[in-house]
Amino acid sequence: MTFLKLAFFGTPAFAVPALHNLVGAGHRVVRVYTQPPRPAGRGHDEQASPVHRAAATKHIEVSHPATLKDADVQRDFAALGVDAGVVVAYGLMLPRAMLDAPRFGCLNIHASLLPRWRGAAPIQRAILAGDRETGVTIMRMDAGLDTGPTLLHERVPIRRAETGSTLHDVLAAHGAHLIVRALAGLVDGTVTPTPQPEEGVTYAAKIDKAETRLDWRLPADRLERAVRAFAPAPGAWFELPQAGHAAAERVRVLQAAIVEAAGAPGTALDDHLTIACGNHALRLVVLQRAGKTAMPADAFLRGRSVPKGTLLT
């Protein structure tokens, strides 16, 4: 196997397995590009990204420019003389000058079977849509949004109880292995870029906070998928009225089950958190109050009763 000189672009935890695998396979990652440290946690202290922290453990030079549009940044990248750039959930669009600088171009690990779910949130969108399978695609990047030719893909079934978190981890692992195969195939000529088909294109728009609120007027199956797609973060949620308080309490739902029952949407149908939806009902199985740990419904109800007839919003 030929070992390549690489630059790596990535920011969140999803990208970390790929960085580990590339280094483990013997490739020389000479620089990591990632998003700048951001305030996080209760103290709002600046924290380096997961990829930044992973690169530091491997003593790889890290750069976090605020923009890639600066000509000096682009010239600096070209001067590295890398064979390829590997991009995984980086967070900034690479300009044409950077896409074209490496010998093999820049390759992206995308968490869907392109052209389905191009865009920012393919994992959550696949679960929300009720897709039975998804996967990972290795794509040679062009100037469009996930429009470049594909090199390899791997299909992954979406299991009945799949959450955004579990699918994230599965696809991250698949992508980490697939990128090593793609690079080897480019070097020996066994992998060639294939244009994406024009049919079947869908877009995975970034998740809006408003989408995470449970709208009880929707069918129970749609809400159950939302609970799984957004678990554990950002978390699907509803508001629970508080006696003697003008403001309702926001409660996150981390697990739910569909129940064959009916009633006015948002109404508790029993004393065990079975909530009527636009079609059927949803039993809330695992919940989390603000600032508290997640807990099963029976433990939640010991501290906060939700009697039959309560209207959730």
BALOBA-1460 file (C-alpha; in Angstrom, 3 decimals):
// residues 313
<rec num="1" residu="m" x="0.000" y="0.000" z="0.000"/>
<rec num="2" residu="t" x="1.231" y="3.488" z="-0.859"/>
<rec num="3" residu="f" x="1.213" y="5.879" z="2.079"/>
<rec num="4" residu="l" x="0.001" y="9.368" z="1.281"/>
<rec num="5" residu="k" x="0.664" y="12.837" z="2.603"/>
<rec num="6" residu="l" x="-2.712" y="14.174" z="3.761"/>
<rec num="7" residu="a" x="-4.492" y="17.180" z="5.209"/>
<rec num="8" residu="f" x="-7.547" y="16.469" z="7.349"/>
<rec num="9" residu="f" x="-10.552" y="18.764" z="7.729"/>
<rec num="10" residu="g" x="-13.016" y="17.917" z="10.496"/>
<rec num="11" residu="t" x="-14.573" y="19.187" z="13.689"/>
<rec num="12" residu="p" x="-17.069" y="16.982" z="15.624"/>
<rec num="13" residu="a" x="-16.792" y="13.539" z="17.170"/>
<rec num="14" residu="f" x="-18.122" y="11.987" z="13.946"/>
<rec num="15" residu="a" x="-14.804" y="12.823" z="12.253"/>
<rec num="16" residu="v" x="-12.471" y="11.439" z="14.926"/>
<rec num="17" residu="p" x="-12.557" y="7.726" z="13.916"/>
<rec num="18" residu="a" x="-11.537" y="8.657" z="10.371"/>
<rec num="19" residu="l" x="-8.526" y="10.619" z="11.620"/>
<rec num="20" residu="h" x="-7.484" y="7.696" z="13.817"/>
<rec num="21" residu="n" x="-7.857" y="5.212" z="10.949"/>
<rec num="22" residu="l" x="-5.884" y="7.289" z="8.470"/>
<rec num="23" residu="v" x="-2.968" y="7.617" z="10.866"/>
<rec num="24" residu="g" x="-3.287" y="3.956" z="11.870"/>
<rec num="25" residu="a" x="-3.143" y="2.908" z="8.216"/>
<rec num="26" residu="g" x="0.233" y="4.620" z="7.876"/>
<rec num="27" residu="h" x="-0.761" y="7.801" z="6.051"/>
<rec num="28" residu="r" x="1.045" y="10.985" z="7.080"/>
<rec num="29" residu="v" x="-1.443" y="13.616" z="8.173"/>
<rec num="30" residu="v" x="0.650" y="16.775" z="8.131"/>
<rec num="31" residu="r" x="-2.052" y="19.202" z="9.193"/>
<rec num="32" residu="v" x="-5.544" y="19.159" z="10.677"/>
<rec num="33" residu="y" x="-8.009" y="21.958" z="9.959"/>
<rec num="34" residu="t" x="-10.844" y="22.336" z="12.431"/>
<rec num="35" residu="q" x="-13.260" y="24.921" z="13.795"/>
<rec num="36" residu="p" x="-11.864" y="27.346" z="16.411"/>
<rec num="37" residu="p" x="-12.413" y="26.647" z="20.121"/>
<rec num="38" residu="r" x="-15.945" y="27.569" z="21.259"/>
<rec num="39" residu="p" x="-17.435" y="28.429" z="24.668"/>
<rec num="40" residu="a" x="-19.069" y="25.333" z="26.171"/>
<rec num="41" residu="g" x="-20.300" y="23.940" z="29.473"/>
<rec num="42" residu="r" x="-21.695" y="25.754" z="32.455"/>
<rec num="43" residu="g" x="-18.636" y="27.972" z="32.757"/>
<rec num="44" residu="h" x="-18.677" y="28.798" z="29.055"/>
<rec num="45" residu="d" x="-14.947" y="28.121" z="28.899"/>
<rec num="46" residu="e" x="-13.495" y="27.791" z="25.422"/>
<rec num="47" residu="q" x="-13.087" y="24.167" z="24.409"/>
<rec num="48" residu="a" x="-11.191" y="22.739" z="21.471"/>
<rec num="49" residu="s" x="-13.157" y="20.581" z="19.042"/>
<rec num="50" residu="p" x="-13.069" y="16.767" z="19.333"/>
<rec num="51" residu="v" x="-10.906" y="16.616" z="16.204"/>
<rec num="52" residu="h" x="-8.518" y="19.238" z="17.623"/>
<rec num="53" residu="r" x="-8.109" y="17.175" z="20.796"/>
<rec num="54" residu="a" x="-7.570" y="13.967" z="18.801"/>
<rec num="55" residu="a" x="-4.934" y="15.646" z="16.629"/>
<rec num="56" residu="a" x="-3.107" y="16.896" z="19.698"/>
<rec num="57" residu="t" x="-2.751" y="13.331" z="21.015"/>
<rec num="58" residu="k" x="-1.024" y="12.422" z="17.750"/>
<rec num="59" residu="h" x="1.133" y="15.568" z="17.698"/>
<rec num="60" residu="i" x="-0.354" y="16.757" z="14.402"/>
<rec num="61" residu="e" x="-0.204" y="20.454" z="13.572"/>
<rec num="62" residu="v" x="-3.656" y="22.058" z="13.956"/>
<rec num="63" residu="s" x="-5.012" y="25.113" z="12.168"/>
<rec num="64" residu="h" x="-8.390" y="26.730" z="12.789"/>
<rec num="65" residu="p" x="-8.791" y="29.683" z="10.418"/>
<rec num="66" residu="a" x="-12.037" y="31.630" z="10.769"/>
<rec num="67" residu="t" x="-12.406" y="31.547" z="6.990"/>
<rec num="68" residu="l" x="-10.863" y="29.712" z="4.044"/>
<rec num="69" residu="k" x="-11.560" y="32.567" z="1.632"/>
<rec num="70" residu="d" x="-8.345" y="34.352" z="2.581"/>
<rec num="71" residu="a" x="-5.745" y="34.067" z="-0.192"/>
<rec num="72" residu="d" x="-2.938" y="33.568" z="2.340"/>
<rec num="73" residu="v" x="-4.765" y="30.593" z="3.857"/>
<rec num="74" residu="q" x="-5.201" y="29.065" z="0.409"/>
<rec num="75" residu="r" x="-1.545" y="29.599" z="-0.527"/>
<rec num="76" residu="d" x="-0.441" y="28.106" z="2.781"/>
<rec num="77" residu="f" x="-2.533" y="25.008" z="2.103"/>
<rec num="78" residu="a" x="-1.163" y="24.625" z="-1.416"/>
<rec num="79" residu="a" x="2.372" y="24.888" z="-0.043"/>
<rec num="80" residu="l" x="1.809" y="21.766" z="2.055"/>
<rec num="81" residu="g" x="1.945" y="19.709" z="-1.139"/>
<rec num="82" residu="v" x="-0.469" y="17.061" z="0.127"/>
<rec num="83" residu="d" x="-1.622" y="14.169" z="-2.031"/>
<rec num="84" residu="a" x="-5.226" y="14.520" z="-0.839"/>
<rec num="85" residu="g" x="-7.447" y="16.348" z="1.574"/>
<rec num="86" residu="v" x="-9.955" y="14.347" z="3.651"/>
<rec num="87" residu="v" x="-13.021" y="16.285" z="4.791"/>
<rec num="88" residu="v" x="-15.460" y="15.044" z="7.456"/>
<rec num="89" residu="a" x="-18.116" y="17.392" z="8.883"/>
<rec num="90" residu="y" x="-15.668" y="20.286" z="8.888"/>
<rec num="91" residu="g" x="-18.153" y="23.155" z="8.924"/>
<rec num="92" residu="l" x="-16.724" y="25.426" z="6.213"/>
<rec num="93" residu="m" x="-16.966" y="25.188" z="2.425"/>
<rec num="94" residu="l" x="-13.605" y="24.635" z="0.757"/>
<rec num="95" residu="p" x="-12.938" y="27.108" z="-2.076"/>
<rec num="96" residu="r" x="-12.052" y="25.854" z="-5.529"/>
<rec num="97" residu="a" x="-8.353" y="26.695" z="-5.080"/>
<rec num="98" residu="m" x="-8.124" y="24.319" z="-2.112"/>
<rec num="99" residu="l" x="-10.236" y="21.586" z="-3.723"/>
<rec num="100" residu="d" x="-7.925" y="21.508" z="-6.724"/>
<rec num="101" residu="a" x="-4.568" y="21.797" z="-4.943"/>
<rec num="102" residu="p" x="-3.982" y="18.137" z="-3.913"/>
<rec num="103" residu="r" x="-2.984" y="15.524" z="-6.472"/>
<rec num="104" residu="f" x="-6.075" y="13.387" z="-5.760"/>
<rec num="105" residu="g" x="-8.317" y="16.292" z="-4.842"/>
<rec num="106" residu="c" x="-10.341" y="16.495" z="-1.622"/>
<rec num="107" residu="l" x="-12.449" y="13.543" z="-0.521"/>
<rec num="108" residu="n" x="-15.496" y="13.826" z="1.717"/>
<rec num="109" residu="i" x="-17.024" y="11.219" z="4.034"/>
<rec num="110" residu="h" x="-20.772" y="11.818" z="3.857"/>
<rec num="111" residu="a" x="-23.260" y="10.042" z="6.119"/>
<rec num="112" residu="s" x="-25.829" y="9.031" z="3.503"/>
<rec num="113" residu="l" x="-26.171" y="7.175" z="0.219"/>
<rec num="114" residu="l" x="-25.752" y="10.109" z="-2.135"/>
<rec num="115" residu="p" x="-27.587" y="11.702" z="-3.844"/>
<rec num="116" residu="r" x="-30.128" y="11.083" z="-1.065"/>
<rec num="117" residu="w" x="-29.738" y="13.463" z="1.873"/>
<rec num="118" residu="r" x="-27.195" y="15.924" z="0.648"/>
<rec num="119" residu="g" x="-26.564" y="18.586" z="3.248"/>
<rec num="120" residu="a" x="-26.046" y="19.187" z="6.952"/>
<rec num="121" residu="a" x="-28.202" y="16.649" z="8.817"/>
<rec num="122" residu="p" x="-28.383" y="13.374" z="6.843"/>
<rec num="123" residu="i" x="-28.502" y="11.109" z="9.909"/>
<rec num="124" residu="q" x="-31.490" y="12.798" z="11.542"/>
<rec num="125" residu="r" x="-33.329" y="13.294" z="8.241"/>
<rec num="126" residu="a" x="-33.041" y="9.613" z="7.345"/>
<rec num="127" residu="i" x="-34.611" y="8.576" z="10.662"/>
<rec num="128" residu="l" x="-37.300" y="11.280" z="10.486"/>
<rec num="129" residu="a" x="-38.290" y="10.143" z="7.004"/>
<rec num="130" residu="g" x="-38.638" y="6.530" z="8.099"/>
<rec num="131" residu="d" x="-35.879" y="5.316" z="5.766"/>
<rec num="132" residu="r" x="-35.084" y="1.637" z="6.186"/>
<rec num="133" residu="e" x="-31.464" y="2.039" z="5.193"/>
<rec num="134" residu="t" x="-28.805" y="4.683" z="4.856"/>
<rec num="135" residu="g" x="-25.044" y="4.453" z="4.540"/>
<rec num="136" residu="v" x="-21.777" y="6.233" z="3.930"/>
<rec num="137" residu="t" x="-20.476" y="7.664" z="0.670"/>
<rec num="138" residu="i" x="-16.925" y="8.708" z="-0.168"/>
<rec num="139" residu="m" x="-17.154" y="11.578" z="-2.620"/>
<rec num="140" residu="r" x="-14.595" y="13.660" z="-4.508"/>
<rec num="141" residu="m" x="-15.613" y="17.198" z="-3.658"/>
<rec num="142" residu="d" x="-16.538" y="19.870" z="-6.163"/>
<rec num="143" residu="a" x="-17.894" y="23.385" z="-5.699"/>
<rec num="144" residu="g" x="-21.498" y="22.218" z="-5.095"/>
<rec num="145" residu="l" x="-23.202" y="21.011" z="-1.917"/>
<rec num="146" residu="d" x="-22.374" y="17.283" z="-1.815"/>
<rec num="147" residu="t" x="-22.679" y="17.094" z="-5.611"/>
<rec num="148" residu="g" x="-19.287" y="15.641" z="-6.486"/>
<rec num="149" residu="p" x="-18.647" y="12.225" z="-8.066"/>
<rec num="150" residu="t" x="-18.676" y="9.255" z="-5.720"/>
<rec num="151" residu="l" x="-15.891" y="6.728" z="-5.198"/>
<rec num="152" residu="l" x="-17.300" y="4.161" z="-2.773"/>
<rec num="153" residu="h" x="-20.414" y="3.655" z="-0.695"/>
<rec num="154" residu="e" x="-21.527" y="1.234" z="1.983"/>
<rec num="155" residu="r" x="-25.159" y="0.493" z="2.897"/>
<rec num="156" residu="v" x="-26.272" y="0.365" z="6.526"/>
<rec num="157" residu="p" x="-29.748" y="-0.744" z="7.688"/>
<rec num="158" residu="i" x="-31.664" y="1.553" z="10.030"/>
<rec num="159" residu="r" x="-32.842" y="-0.659" z="12.869"/>
<rec num="160" residu="r" x="-36.261" y="-0.262" z="14.448"/>
<rec num="161" residu="a" x="-34.903" y="1.285" z="17.645"/>
<rec num="162" residu="e" x="-32.150" y="3.318" z="15.957"/>
<rec num="163" residu="t" x="-31.481" y="6.764" z="17.410"/>
<rec num="164" residu="g" x="-29.530" y="9.678" z="16.054"/>
<rec num="165" residu="s" x="-26.753" y="8.807" z="18.496"/>
<rec num="166" residu="t" x="-26.467" y="5.095" z="17.683"/>
<rec num="167" residu="l" x="-26.639" y="5.661" z="13.922"/>
<rec num="168" residu="h" x="-24.040" y="8.426" z="14.228"/>
<rec num="169" residu="d" x="-21.577" y="5.984" z="15.810"/>
<rec num="170" residu="v" x="-22.254" y="3.215" z="13.287"/>
<rec num="171" residu="l" x="-21.786" y="5.503" z="10.292"/>
<rec num="172" residu="a" x="-18.678" y="7.136" z="11.752"/>
<rec num="173" residu="a" x="-17.057" y="3.701" z="12.055"/>
<rec num="174" residu="h" x="-18.047" y="2.684" z="8.518"/>
<rec num="175" residu="g" x="-16.777" y="5.963" z="7.089"/>
<rec num="176" residu="a" x="-13.452" y="5.608" z="8.878"/>
<rec num="177" residu="h" x="-12.806" y="2.248" z="7.214"/>
<rec num="178" residu="l" x="-14.189" y="3.252" z="3.827"/>
<rec num="179" residu="i" x="-11.943" y="6.310" z="3.419"/>
<rec num="180" residu="v" x="-8.829" y="4.136" z="3.766"/>
<rec num="181" residu="r" x="-10.153" y="1.817" z="1.046"/>
<rec num="182" residu="a" x="-10.995" y="4.773" z="-1.202"/>
<rec num="183" residu="l" x="-7.507" y="6.248" z="-0.951"/>
<rec num="184" residu="a" x="-5.914" y="2.889" z="-1.696"/>
<rec num="185" residu="g" x="-8.220" y="2.449" z="-4.690"/>
<rec num="186" residu="l" x="-7.335" y="5.877" z="-6.087"/>
<rec num="187" residu="v" x="-3.641" y="5.079" z="-5.853"/>
<rec num="188" residu="d" x="-3.842" y="1.672" z="-7.555"/>
<rec num="189" residu="g" x="-6.541" y="2.671" z="-10.053"/>
<rec num="190" residu="t" x="-9.208" y="0.246" z="-8.845"/>
<rec num="191" residu="v" x="-11.508" y="3.095" z="-7.746"/>
<rec num="192" residu="t" x="-12.686" y="5.761" z="-10.153"/>
<rec num="193" residu="p" x="-15.064" y="8.677" z="-9.508"/>
<rec num="194" residu="t" x="-18.623" y="8.148" z="-10.782"/>
<rec num="195" residu="p" x="-21.008" y="11.081" z="-11.350"/>
<rec num="196" residu="q" x="-24.033" y="11.097" z="-9.071"/>
<rec num="197" residu="p" x="-27.378" y="10.284" z="-10.723"/>
<rec num="198" residu="e" x="-29.715" y="13.192" z="-11.343"/>
<rec num="199" residu="e" x="-32.679" y="11.321" z="-9.905"/>
<rec num="200" residu="g" x="-33.250" y="10.698" z="-6.214"/>
<rec num="201" residu="v" x="-31.753" y="13.931" z="-4.909"/>
<rec num="202" residu="t" x="-32.997" y="15.027" z="-1.463"/>
<rec num="203" residu="y" x="-31.648" y="17.663" z="0.909"/>
<rec num="204" residu="a" x="-30.981" y="17.233" z="4.620"/>
<rec num="205" residu="a" x="-31.502" y="20.736" z="5.917"/>
<rec num="206" residu="k" x="-29.922" y="21.707" z="9.235"/>
<rec num="207" residu="i" x="-32.183" y="20.847" z="12.173"/>
<rec num="208" residu="d" x="-34.149" y="23.885" z="13.323"/>
<rec num="209" residu="k" x="-34.850" y="24.164" z="17.053"/>
<rec num="210" residu="a" x="-38.552" y="24.545" z="16.309"/>
<rec num="211" residu="e" x="-38.569" y="21.029" z="14.779"/>
<rec num="212" residu="t" x="-37.522" y="19.437" z="18.041"/>
<rec num="213" residu="r" x="-40.735" y="20.452" z="19.831"/>
<rec num="214" residu="l" x="-43.269" y="17.618" z="19.797"/>
<rec num="215" residu="d" x="-46.395" y="18.709" z="17.940"/>
<rec num="216" residu="w" x="-49.071" y="16.387" z="19.294"/>
<rec num="217" residu="r" x="-51.260" y="17.050" z="16.263"/>
<rec num="218" residu="l" x="-48.888" y="14.942" z="14.184"/>
<rec num="219" residu="p" x="-49.248" y="11.129" z="13.905"/>
<rec num="220" residu="a" x="-47.654" y="9.096" z="16.678"/>
<rec num="221" residu="d" x="-45.278" y="7.316" z="14.285"/>
<rec num="222" residu="r" x="-43.911" y="10.658" z="13.083"/>
<rec num="223" residu="l" x="-43.345" y="11.819" z="16.667"/>
<rec num="224" residu="e" x="-41.727" y="8.531" z="17.679"/>
<rec num="225" residu="r" x="-39.243" y="8.935" z="14.819"/>
<rec num="226" residu="a" x="-38.542" y="12.502" z="15.966"/>
<rec num="227" residu="v" x="-37.786" y="11.269" z="19.478"/>
<rec num="228" residu="r" x="-35.278" y="8.762" z="18.071"/>
<rec num="229" residu="a" x="-33.767" y="11.169" z="15.538"/>
<rec num="230" residu="f" x="-33.058" y="13.841" z="18.141"/>
<rec num="231" residu="a" x="-31.912" y="11.535" z="20.970"/>
<rec num="232" residu="p" x="-29.984" y="12.350" z="23.015"/>
<rec num="233" residu="a" x="-29.263" y="15.790" z="21.565"/>
<rec num="234" residu="p" x="-30.773" y="18.218" z="20.853"/>
<rec num="235" residu="g" x="-33.649" y="16.136" z="22.249"/>
<rec num="236" residu="a" x="-37.345" y="16.191" z="21.361"/>
<rec num="237" residu="w" x="-39.356" y="18.071" z="23.991"/>
<rec num="238" residu="f" x="-42.742" y="19.282" z="25.207"/>
<rec num="239" residu="e" x="-44.011" y="21.681" z="27.859"/>
<rec num="240" residu="l" x="-45.694" y="20.413" z="31.012"/>
<rec num="241" residu="p" x="-48.004" y="22.791" z="32.936"/>
<rec num="242" residu="q" x="-46.908" y="23.578" z="36.504"/>
<rec num="243" residu="a" x="-49.531" y="24.242" z="39.159"/>
<rec num="244" residu="g" x="-49.138" y="27.749" z="40.551"/>
<rec num="245" residu="h" x="-46.653" y="28.777" z="37.853"/>
<rec num="246" residu="a" x="-47.332" y="30.844" z="34.757"/>
<rec num="247" residu="a" x="-44.491" y="29.173" z="32.860"/>
<rec num="248" residu="a" x="-44.650" y="25.516" z="31.864"/>
<rec num="249" residu="e" x="-41.703" y="23.160" z="32.422"/>
<rec num="250" residu="r" x="-39.782" y="21.974" z="29.401"/>
<rec num="251" residu="v" x="-39.221" y="18.203" z="29.408"/>
<rec num="252" residu="r" x="-37.139" y="16.214" z="26.931"/>
<rec num="253" residu="v" x="-38.252" y="12.820" z="25.659"/>
<rec num="254" residu="l" x="-35.445" y="10.358" z="24.905"/>
<rec num="255" residu="q" x="-37.497" y="7.224" z="24.262"/>
<rec num="256" residu="a" x="-41.156" y="6.632" z="23.363"/>
<rec num="257" residu="a" x="-43.438" y="3.899" z="22.044"/>
<rec num="258" residu="i" x="-46.500" y="3.993" z="19.797"/>
<rec num="259" residu="v" x="-49.774" y="2.949" z="21.430"/>
<rec num="260" residu="e" x="-53.106" y="2.045" z="19.785"/>
<rec num="261" residu="a" x="-55.250" y="4.668" z="21.529"/>
<rec num="262" residu="a" x="-57.029" y="7.902" z="20.660"/>
<rec num="263" residu="g" x="-57.995" y="11.238" z="22.172"/>
<rec num="264" residu="a" x="-57.573" y="14.991" z="21.808"/>
<rec num="265" residu="p" x="-53.959" y="15.648" z="20.707"/>
<rec num="266" residu="g" x="-51.686" y="16.436" z="23.660"/>
<rec num="267" residu="t" x="-54.005" y="14.925" z="26.282"/>
<rec num="268" residu="a" x="-52.747" y="12.382" z="28.816"/>
<rec num="269" residu="l" x="-54.938" y="9.307" z="28.296"/>
<rec num="270" residu="d" x="-53.929" y="7.669" z="31.590"/>
<rec num="271" residu="d" x="-51.701" y="8.290" z="34.599"/>
<rec num="272" residu="h" x="-48.688" y="6.653" z="32.918"/>
<rec num="273" residu="l" x="-47.704" y="9.236" z="30.286"/>
<rec num="274" residu="t" x="-49.674" y="7.901" z="27.321"/>
<rec num="275" residu="i" x="-50.271" y="11.015" z="25.230"/>
<rec num="276" residu="a" x="-52.824" y="11.291" z="22.426"/>
<rec num="277" residu="c" x="-51.480" y="12.350" z="19.031"/>
<rec num="278" residu="g" x="-53.063" y="13.279" z="15.712"/>
<rec num="279" residu="n" x="-53.235" y="9.560" z="15.011"/>
<rec num="280" residu="h" x="-52.840" y="6.963" z="17.792"/>
<rec num="281" residu="a" x="-50.840" y="7.853" z="20.913"/>
<rec num="282" residu="l" x="-47.315" y="7.964" z="22.256"/>
<rec num="283" residu="r" x="-46.196" y="6.456" z="25.556"/>
<rec num="284" residu="l" x="-43.265" y="8.421" z="26.954"/>
<rec num="285" residu="v" x="-40.693" y="5.913" z="28.196"/>
<rec num="286" residu="v" x="-37.551" y="7.900" z="29.112"/>
<rec num="287" residu="l" x="-37.648" y="11.595" z="30.031"/>
<rec num="288" residu="q" x="-35.306" y="14.302" z="31.227"/>
<rec num="289" residu="r" x="-36.119" y="17.440" z="33.179"/>
<rec num="290" residu="a" x="-33.926" y="20.525" z="32.788"/>
<rec num="291" residu="g" x="-30.671" y="20.114" z="34.697"/>
<rec num="292" residu="k" x="-31.499" y="16.524" z="35.678"/>
<rec num="293" residu="t" x="-30.384" y="13.111" z="34.469"/>
<rec num="294" residu="a" x="-32.554" y="11.040" z="32.166"/>
<rec num="295" residu="m" x="-34.954" y="8.687" z="33.935"/>
<rec num="296" residu="p" x="-37.634" y="6.108" z="33.117"/>
<rec num="297" residu="a" x="-41.252" y="7.246" z="33.178"/>
<rec num="298" residu="d" x="-42.108" y="5.622" z="36.511"/>
<rec num="299" residu="a" x="-39.255" y="7.449" z="38.256"/>
<rec num="300" residu="f" x="-40.242" y="10.704" z="36.560"/>
<rec num="301" residu="l" x="-43.836" y="10.322" z="37.769"/>
<rec num="302" residu="r" x="-42.751" y="9.786" z="41.359"/>
<rec num="303" residu="g" x="-41.425" y="13.333" z="41.376"/>
<rec num="304" residu="r" x="-43.900" y="14.961" z="39.011"/>
<rec num="305" residu="s" x="-47.383" y="13.475" z="38.536"/>
<rec num="306" residu="v" x="-49.108" y="13.829" z="35.168"/>
<rec num="307" residu="p" x="-52.702" y="12.698" z="35.821"/>
<rec num="308" residu="k" x="-55.147" y="11.590" z="33.148"/>
<rec num="309" residu="g" x="-56.604" y="14.581" z="31.345"/>
<rec num="310" residu="t" x="-53.483" y="16.773" z="31.628"/>
<rec num="311" residu="l" x="-52.922" y="18.779" z="28.444"/>
<rec num="312" residu="l" x="-49.340" y="18.953" z="27.241"/>
<rec num="313" residu="t" x="-48.177" y="21.710" z="24.897"/>
